[in-house]
Amino acid sequence: MKWILIVAAAIVALVAMLPPEDGRSRFREIGSDGSVLFETDSVVPGERVVNRIADPSLPFGGRWIYDLAPDGSGTALTITEEGEVYNPVFRFVSRFIMGHTRTIDRYIADLQRASGTT
């Protein structure tokens, strides 16, 4: 098992790379949401990566699509978050107390801070 320390992200403290399953990359994030198992659904090198939560015991799920495109001398990153909240009580908390966009907003801010961009 390979462990990667994420310094820039405030939500994710550690990522553990796991052995592939059915030919798919897998990793475990450990952070403010506890321990979450992810699986990589697809990769188009230099263009797109799709990761999804692979733990059916959690009260939430979803996938994240990372699209890369040339942008002048750099690369534009578009992140699409498709989240699901299964439990109605947790859905209420997510919507009205935490905010549905809290995780992605913080993730983008951390990326910008780490890369020195806006």
N, C-alpha and C positions, 0 to 999 in steps of 0.2 A: 504494500500500500504506500502510495506517495502522498505526502502532506505538503500543501502549499499555503504559506501564510499570506493573507491578503492585508496589506498595510493600509491602502487607500480607502477601502470600503469600511464604512462605519457599521453596517448591518452584518456583514459576513466577516467572521474572525478567522476561519480556517476552511480549506477545501481539501478533501481527501479523494485522490484519484483511486477508483476501484477497478477490479478486473472487468473487462467487457463481458456483456451478456447478450447472447444472440447477435453477436457482431456489432453491438452498440456500445459506445463509450458510456461510462457511468461515473458519477462523482457524488460525494456527500458534502453539503455545505453545513457548517456549524456556526451559528451566530444567534442573533436576537430572536429568530423564529425557531430556535432549537436545532435539531439535526434533521436535514431534509435531503432525501435521495433524489437525484436527477439522472435523467438519461438523455443522450443526444439522439434525436430522431433523424436528423439529416445534416449533412455538411456539403456545401458547394465551395471548395477552396477559393478564398479571396472574394467570395460573394455573399454567402449566407450560412448561418448556423442556427439550428432550431433545437432548443433544450426544453424538456418538460419535467414536471414533478412526477416521479415514478413510485410514490409511496401512497397506496390507496387508504392507509389508516389515518391520514391527515384530514382535518376539517376543511381543507382548501386544496386546490390544484391549479394547474395551468401550464402554459408554455410561453417561452420567450423566443422571439424571432429577431436575430441580429442580421441586418442587411448592410453590406459594405459597398460603397460606390466611389470611384475616383472623384476627387473634388479639388481641382487645381493641383497644387503640389502635395496635397494630403489625401485623406480618405474621409468621406462622410459616413457616419454610423447612424442607422435608423433602428430603433428598438421598438418592437411591437410586443406588448404584454397582453396575453389573453388569460385572464384569471377567472377562477370559479370559487365560490364559497358555498359549501354544501349545507351547513347548519344555519337555519334561519336566525338564531340568536347571534352567532358569530358574524353572519352577513350584516345584521343591524349594527354591531360594534364596528365592523370594517367600514361600513358606509358612513355612519353618523358620528363615530368617535375617533377612529384612527384615520379614516379617509382612504378611499380606494386607490388613490394615486401616490400614497405616502412612500411605498417601497420603490417604485420606479423613479419618483422625483429625487429621492435620496441617492439612488444608484447613479442617476445622470449627474447630480451635483458632485458625487465622488469621482466619477470619470473625468469630469471637467477639471476638478482640482488636481487630480493625478496627472492629467495631460497638459495642464496649463492653458486650456482653451475655454471658450464660452459657448 
